[in-house]
Amino acid sequence: MPLLKLLHFMALIGWCGALLYLPAMIAASARSGDDGFYRDHPQLTRTVFNLLATPAALLAIGSGTALFLRESIFAPWLIVKLTTVAAMVLCHALCGVLILRRERIAEAALRRDCLLIGLLLSVSIGATLWLVLAKPF
């Protein structure tokens, strides 16, 4: 049981860290006239998404599911927490859409979308953390 929790925490930290970093990477690569780091490495954002964020997400969701099934936890706060995790999954998918859109064309509006996704991620990660630590219901 403690090893499963440790696996869940490690995967969750990796997933949340990658999710918070991805919108910034996408926005930085969308800047016009920039010859910086992200222009020199066009596959870096896709690599972080495919090889870090997505496996960490799958591991975090799978281990979290195993935790609440093993402990038979079916409290009302869990439904609310899973809703916030669903928002994180939606933001994960939207980051993938933005990566694909960025590979086709460089848009200025892409930066605005990245900011909105970053704000939604910050709120959903904070709400998830609060729900886990407080268990308000």
The 8 nearest C-alpha neighbors of each residue, nearest first, counted from 0:
[[1, 3, 2, 4, 66, 5, 69, 70],
 [2, 0, 4, 3, 5, 6, 7, 66],
 [3, 1, 5, 4, 0, 6, 7, 8],
 [2, 4, 6, 0, 5, 1, 7, 62],
 [5, 3, 7, 1, 2, 6, 8, 0],
 [4, 6, 2, 8, 7, 3, 9, 1],
 [7, 5, 3, 9, 4, 8, 10, 2],
 [6, 8, 4, 59, 10, 62, 5, 9],
 [9, 7, 11, 5, 10, 6, 12, 4],
 [10, 8, 6, 12, 11, 7, 5, 13],
 [9, 11, 59, 55, 13, 7, 12, 8],
 [10, 12, 8, 14, 59, 13, 9, 7],
 [13, 11, 9, 15, 14, 10, 16, 8],
 [14, 12, 10, 16, 11, 15, 55, 17],
 [13, 15, 55, 11, 52, 17, 56, 16],
 [16, 14, 18, 12, 17, 13, 11, 19],
 [17, 15, 13, 19, 18, 14, 12, 20],
 [16, 18, 20, 14, 52, 15, 19, 21],
 [19, 17, 15, 21, 20, 16, 14, 91],
 [18, 20, 16, 17, 21, 15, 117, 22],
 [19, 21, 17, 18, 23, 22, 16, 24],
 [20, 22, 24, 18, 23, 19, 17, 25],
 [23, 21, 113, 25, 24, 20, 26, 117],
 [24, 22, 26, 21, 20, 25, 27, 113],
 [25, 23, 21, 27, 22, 26, 28, 20],
 [24, 26, 22, 28, 27, 23, 21, 29],
 [27, 25, 110, 29, 23, 28, 24, 22],
 [28, 26, 24, 29, 25, 30, 23, 37],
 [27, 29, 25, 37, 26, 30, 38, 24],
 [30, 28, 26, 105, 27, 31, 106, 25],
 [31, 29, 28, 27, 33, 32, 26, 107],
 [30, 32, 33, 29, 105, 107, 28, 106],
 [31, 33, 34, 30, 35, 29, 38, 28],
 [32, 34, 31, 35, 30, 38, 28, 29],
 [33, 35, 38, 32, 36, 39, 37, 31],
 [36, 34, 33, 38, 37, 39, 28, 27],
 [35, 37, 39, 38, 40, 34, 28, 33],
 [38, 36, 40, 28, 39, 35, 41, 27],
 [39, 37, 40, 36, 35, 34, 41, 28],
 [38, 40, 36, 37, 41, 35, 34, 42],
 [39, 41, 37, 38, 43, 42, 36, 44],
 [42, 40, 43, 38, 37, 39, 44, 28],
 [41, 43, 45, 40, 44, 46, 47, 37],
 [44, 42, 46, 45, 40, 41, 47, 37],
 [45, 43, 47, 46, 42, 48, 24, 25],
 [44, 46, 48, 42, 43, 47, 49, 98],
 [47, 45, 43, 49, 48, 44, 50, 42],
 [48, 46, 51, 44, 45, 50, 49, 43],
 [47, 49, 52, 45, 46, 51, 50, 53],
 [50, 48, 46, 53, 47, 51, 45, 52],
 [49, 51, 47, 46, 48, 52, 54, 53],
 [50, 52, 47, 53, 48, 54, 49, 55],
 [51, 53, 48, 14, 55, 17, 54, 56],
 [52, 54, 56, 55, 49, 51, 48, 57],
 [55, 53, 57, 56, 52, 51, 58, 50],
 [56, 54, 10, 14, 58, 52, 53, 57],
 [57, 55, 53, 59, 54, 14, 58, 52],
 [56, 58, 54, 60, 55, 59, 61, 53],
 [57, 59, 55, 61, 56, 60, 62, 10],
 [60, 58, 10, 56, 7, 11, 62, 57],
 [59, 61, 63, 57, 58, 62, 56, 64],
 [60, 62, 58, 64, 63, 59, 57, 65],
 [61, 63, 65, 7, 59, 64, 60, 58],
 [64, 62, 66, 60, 65, 61, 59, 7],
 [63, 65, 61, 66, 62, 67, 60, 68],
 [64, 66, 62, 68, 63, 67, 69, 61],
 [67, 65, 63, 69, 64, 68, 62, 70],
 [66, 68, 70, 72, 69, 64, 71, 65],
 [69, 67, 71, 65, 66, 70, 64, 72],
 [68, 70, 66, 67, 71, 65, 72, 64],
 [69, 71, 67, 72, 68, 66, 65, 73],
 [72, 70, 68, 69, 67, 73, 66, 74],
 [73, 71, 67, 70, 74, 68, 77, 69],
 [72, 74, 71, 77, 75, 67, 78, 76],
 [73, 75, 77, 76, 72, 78, 136, 71],
 [76, 74, 77, 78, 136, 73, 79, 80],
 [77, 75, 79, 78, 74, 136, 80, 134],
 [78, 76, 80, 75, 79, 74, 81, 73],
 [77, 79, 81, 80, 76, 75, 82, 74],
 [80, 78, 82, 76, 77, 81, 83, 75],
 [81, 79, 77, 83, 82, 78, 127, 76],
 [80, 82, 84, 78, 83, 79, 77, 85],
 [81, 83, 85, 79, 80, 84, 78, 86],
 [84, 82, 86, 80, 85, 123, 81, 127],
 [83, 85, 81, 87, 86, 82, 88, 80],
 [86, 84, 82, 88, 83, 87, 81, 89],
 [87, 85, 89, 83, 84, 88, 90, 82],
 [88, 86, 84, 90, 85, 89, 91, 120],
 [89, 87, 91, 85, 86, 90, 84, 92],
 [88, 90, 86, 92, 91, 87, 85, 93],
 [91, 89, 93, 87, 92, 88, 94, 116],
 [92, 90, 88, 94, 89, 93, 87, 95],
 [91, 93, 95, 89, 94, 90, 88, 96],
 [92, 94, 90, 96, 95, 91, 97, 89],
 [95, 93, 97, 91, 92, 96, 90, 98],
 [96, 94, 92, 98, 93, 97, 99, 91],
 [95, 97, 93, 99, 94, 98, 100, 92],
 [96, 98, 100, 94, 99, 95, 101, 93],
 [99, 97, 101, 95, 96, 100, 94, 102],
 [100, 98, 96, 102, 97, 101, 95, 103],
 [99, 101, 97, 103, 98, 102, 96, 104],
 [102, 100, 98, 104, 103, 99, 105, 97],
 [103, 101, 99, 100, 104, 98, 105, 41],
 [104, 102, 100, 101, 99, 105, 98, 106],
 [103, 105, 101, 102, 106, 100, 29, 99],
 [106, 104, 29, 101, 107, 103, 31, 102],
 [107, 105, 109, 108, 104, 29, 101, 110],
 [106, 108, 109, 110, 29, 105, 30, 111],
 [109, 107, 111, 106, 110, 112, 113, 105],
 [108, 110, 112, 107, 106, 111, 113, 26],
 [109, 111, 26, 113, 108, 112, 107, 114],
 [112, 110, 114, 108, 113, 109, 115, 107],
 [113, 111, 109, 115, 114, 110, 116, 108],
 [114, 112, 22, 110, 116, 111, 115, 117],
 [113, 115, 117, 111, 112, 116, 118, 110],
 [116, 114, 112, 118, 117, 113, 119, 111],
 [115, 117, 119, 113, 118, 114, 120, 112],
 [116, 118, 114, 120, 115, 119, 113, 22],
 [119, 117, 121, 115, 120, 116, 114, 122],
 [120, 118, 116, 122, 121, 117, 123, 115],
 [121, 119, 117, 123, 118, 122, 124, 116],
 [120, 122, 118, 124, 119, 123, 125, 117],
 [121, 123, 125, 119, 120, 124, 126, 118],
 [122, 124, 126, 120, 83, 125, 121, 127],
 [125, 123, 127, 121, 126, 122, 120, 128],
 [126, 124, 128, 122, 123, 127, 121, 129],
 [127, 125, 123, 129, 128, 124, 122, 130],
 [128, 126, 124, 130, 129, 125, 80, 83],
 [127, 129, 125, 131, 126, 130, 124, 132],
 [128, 130, 126, 132, 127, 131, 133, 125],
 [131, 129, 127, 134, 133, 128, 132, 126],
 [132, 130, 128, 129, 134, 133, 127, 80],
 [131, 133, 129, 130, 134, 128, 127, 135],
 [132, 134, 135, 130, 129, 131, 128, 136],
 [135, 133, 130, 131, 136, 132, 76, 129],
 [134, 136, 133, 130, 76, 132, 131, 129],
 [135, 76, 134, 75, 74, 133, 130, 77]]
